[in-house]
Amino acid sequence: MASFDFPDDLLALERAAWEAAQQHALTPDQAAAVQAAVTEYAAETGLPRVEVEMGLKRAVRHPDD
């Protein structure tokens, strides 16, 4: 698995989406914004989108790992 240096805005989007999901308040627009940002980051870095998404979720949900 690749090591990532996610930009603050991408981390903030995922944190907000994760918090909303935990409160059963995640909207389709919010989820789509995260996916678009993940896709853009993956394209910019040349990394597989699924690896970027998994790394981002890990960074937000398990920051001490």
C-alpha positions as CSV (number, residue, x, y, z in Angstrom):
1,M,0.0,0.0,0.0
2,A,1.3,3.4,-0.9
3,S,2.1,6.1,1.6
4,F,0.1,9.3,1.2
5,D,0.5,13.0,1.9
6,F,-3.1,14.0,1.6
7,P,-3.9,17.7,1.3
8,D,-5.8,19.3,4.2
9,D,-8.9,20.0,2.1
10,L,-9.2,16.3,1.1
11,L,-8.8,15.2,4.7
12,A,-11.4,17.8,5.8
13,L,-13.9,16.5,3.2
14,E,-13.5,12.9,4.4
15,R,-13.6,13.8,8.1
16,A,-16.9,15.7,7.5
17,A,-18.3,12.8,5.5
18,W,-17.3,10.3,8.1
19,E,-18.8,12.4,10.9
20,A,-22.0,12.8,8.9
21,A,-22.2,9.0,8.2
22,Q,-21.8,8.2,11.9
23,Q,-24.8,10.4,12.5
24,H,-26.8,8.9,9.6
25,A,-26.8,12.3,8.0
26,L,-24.4,11.8,5.0
27,T,-26.0,13.3,1.9
28,P,-25.5,12.0,-1.7
29,D,-24.0,15.4,-2.6
30,Q,-21.5,15.2,0.3
31,A,-20.5,11.6,-0.7
32,A,-20.1,12.6,-4.3
33,A,-17.9,15.6,-3.4
34,V,-15.5,13.2,-1.5
35,Q,-15.5,10.8,-4.4
36,A,-14.7,13.6,-6.9
37,A,-11.9,14.8,-4.7
38,V,-10.5,11.3,-4.4
39,T,-10.7,10.8,-8.1
40,E,-8.9,14.1,-8.8
41,Y,-6.2,13.3,-6.2
42,A,-5.6,9.9,-7.8
43,A,-5.4,11.4,-11.2
44,E,-2.9,14.0,-10.1
45,T,-0.7,11.5,-8.3
46,G,-1.0,8.7,-10.8
47,L,-2.1,6.3,-8.1
48,P,-5.1,3.9,-8.3
49,R,-8.2,5.6,-7.1
50,V,-9.2,2.6,-4.8
51,E,-5.8,2.8,-3.0
52,V,-6.2,6.5,-2.5
53,E,-9.7,6.0,-1.1
54,M,-8.6,3.2,1.2
55,G,-5.6,5.3,2.4
56,L,-7.8,8.3,3.0
57,K,-10.4,6.4,5.0
58,R,-7.5,4.8,7.1
59,A,-6.0,8.3,7.7
60,V,-9.3,9.7,8.9
61,R,-10.7,6.7,10.8
62,H,-7.5,5.3,12.2
63,P,-5.0,8.2,12.5
64,D,-2.8,6.5,15.0
65,D,-2.0,3.5,12.7
